[in-house]
Amino acid sequence: MSLTLTLTGTGSAQQVPVFGCHCGACQRARQDSRWRRKPCSGEVRYNEHVTLLDAGLSDLAERWQPGGFQQFLLTHYHMDHVQGLFPLRWGVSEPIPVYGPPDEQGCDDLFRHPGILDFSPRLSPFMVFDLQGLQVTPLPLNHSKLTFGYLLESAHSRVAWLCDTAGLPEKTLTFLHNNRPDVVVIDCSHPPRPETPRNHNDLTTVLALNQQINSPRVVLTHISHQLDVWLMAHALPEGIEAGYDGLVIRLP
């Protein structure tokens, strides 16, 4: 049984192209849809089951039929990561489990009017749980709202999903060092910056983090148009790559 992660969105809240922006990256994305970036999200397939990582895509109800996926796994409740849930909740189907951090506020009225969404599976940091044979470990991240990343483990491989974050808490960094992922998909919203990032990583921070994690493959996501402009003129170090919408990562 192989583990497959598809990046269904690799953009920041602004997405790419950015409304009203005429930078080189935004102009390129308008001319060629391959360079467009939707809200950061993913699709995990394992053991013939599908888990959707975050729900920022506004057209989830068009992309998926009832029963086409088994659950959502949310990092946090900022709008660009949950906006697709608002119309989906009024659908007609069996309840859909929504796993995520124990944020009592959530987003707008999702908890008060959940519709077909079942928000009862609340998670705890570093407490492993099972999704149809896939072992999932919630990992605390550094963000302006309670946020979890996740280590996803099959019998033969590990992939870490780390978005949104600015650096990593010491316990999370130690855990990843001790349980080295084969692939790390990580927030990299900004090109290298002299100042310490506040809510989202820059490239300098990502490189420093992976010196300690030591993953052989790092895929950047939550990419801004500013980072795309930087990437148009600069190469990334070996083992580091910029993700794109539709990228498929297959592990044994």
N, C-alpha and C positions, 0 to 999 in steps of 0.2 A: 504494500500500500504506500503510494507516494503522497507527499505533502506538496500542494501547489498554492502559491500566493500570487494573485493578480492585483496589480495596482490599478484600481478603477479611477483614482484621482490622485494627483500629486501636487496640487496647488495650495497656496495659502488662502485665507479668507477672501483676498482680492481676486483670486484666480488669475489666469493669463489667457487672453489679453485683459488688461485692466481698463475699465471704462474711462474713456477720455485720454488715455495715455498713448503717446506716439513714439515711445522708445523703440530701439531696434528689436527687442524681444517681443513686444506687443504687436508691432507691425508684422513681424515674421509669423506670429501665431494667427493673425487675421488672414494672411495669405495662404497659410498651410496648416490645416487642422491638426496635423501630427504634433505641433508645438503647443497646442492648447493645453491648459491645465485646469481640471475641475477640482472641487474640494477634496482634500486629502481623505482617502478611503481605500479599502481593499476587500478582496474576496478570497476566502480560504476554503480549499477543497481537500478533504481527507476522509478516507473510509466511505466514499460515496455520499458524504454530507457536506453542506455548504454553510459557512459562517460569514456574515457580512461584518467587516471591521468599520465601524462608524457608519453614519447615515446622512452624510452631508449632500449626497446627490439628490437633487430635487425630483428626479423622475424614477424613483425606485419602483413605484407601482406600475410603471410602463416597462421597466427592465425585467421584472420578475413576476411570475405567476404564483398563486398560492401553492405552497408546498415546494417551491423551487429552491428555497433555502430554509434552514432549520432555526436560526437565531441570529440576533445582533450581538456584537461585542463592542461596547462603546468605550472610548478613552475618556470622554468627559462630555459635559452638557453645554458647551458653547454652540451657538446657532449653526455655524458652518460645519458642525459635526453631527447635528441631529435634525436639520431642517426637513430632510426627506421623511421623517416619521410623522409629521403633522398631517399630511393628507392620507398617508398609508393607514393610520390608526382607525380611520372611518371605513375601512374595507370590510368585506364579509369573508371570514375564513376562521380556521381554528386559531386560538391564541398564539402569538409569537413571543417567545421569551426574549427579553432584552437584558443582557448582562452588562454591568457597569459598576463604577465606583459608588460608594454610599453617599452620594450628594443629596441631601434632603431637599434642596431647592429645585434641582433639575433645571428645566428650561420652560419658561412660560407656564402653560397649564397642562403639560404632558402627564404629570402624575395625577392631577384631578380628573382629567378626561382622557384616559388611556386608550379607550376603544378596544381594539383587538390586541393591543400590546400588553405584555405581562412584565412589569418592571420588578417583580418580586425577587429575582435572583440577584441579591446584592453581594458584592465581592469584598474580600479582605486582602490586604497586602501580603504577598508571599504565600498565601494559602492556595495550594494547587487544587484545581478541580478538573473534571473530565467533560469533554464535549465529543460524544460519539467516538471515544478512543483517543482523541487528541488531548494531551495534557497541557493545561493552561495555567501559568503563574502570573498573577497581577503584580505589577512593579510600579511603585510610586514614582511620579515624575515631578519636575519643577515647573509649575504653570500658575496662572492667575486664578484658576479654578481647580478644584480637586480633580486630579487626572491620573489615570493608570496607563502604563504601557503593558505589554504582555510578552512573555516568553512562551512560544508555541513549540511543543515537543512531540515528535512521533518516536517510534522505536529506534530510528536511525538518524534523525536530524533535529536541529533546533533553529528556529528563526525568531528574532526579537523585533517587535513592533514598538517604536519609541517616538510617539508623536502625540501631543505637542509638549515641548520641554526646552528649558534653557539650562544646559548642563544636566547632571544627574545627581540625585541624592546619594550620599556615600554608601548607604546600604544597598541601593539598586546597583551602583557601580561595582561594588564588591561581589554581589550575587552574579552579575554578568561575567565578571572576571573568573569566578569559580565555575560557571556553567557556560563556557564560551559558545556563543551561537555560531552556526555555520554562515548565517546571513544576518546582518543588522539593517533594518529599514528605519531610518532616523530622520527626525526633523532637522532640516538645514534651510532655514528661511532666508539667510543673509549671506552675502559674500564676506570674506575676511574683514573683521572690524577691529579697531584698536581697543574699544571699550568692551567690558564684560556684557554679554547679552542678557536681556531682562526677561523675556517671555519665550523666545525662540532661539535656537542655536544659530550661530554663524559657522562658516566652514572651519575656522581655526579651532573652535570648541569641539566640533565633531572629530577632527583629527586628533586632538588631545585625548578625547574620551576613548577613541579606539586604540590608542597606544596602551591603555590599561585593559580594555576588553580583549583586544587582539583577535578580532574576527577577520577571517580572510576575505570577506566580501561585505562592503558597506554600500548601501543604496540610499541616496538622498531623496527625501520627499518633503512635502509642505514647502515647495520651492516658490519663491517670489519672482516677479519680473526683474527685480534688481539683480538677483543671483543669476537669472538666465542671461542678462546682459553681460555679467562678469564671465560666465561660462563661454560666451561667444568669443572671448579673447584669451581665455586661459584653459590649460589642461588640468585635469584632476590627477592626483597621485595614483599610483598603481594600487588596485584593490578598492578604490573609491569610484563610484559611478553615480551619475544623475539619473534618478528614476524618471519615467514618463508614463502617461496614461496608457494603460494597456500592457505594460511590461509584465511578463509572466515569469515567476521564479519557481523553478521546479527543484524539489529536493527528494532524495531517496526515502 
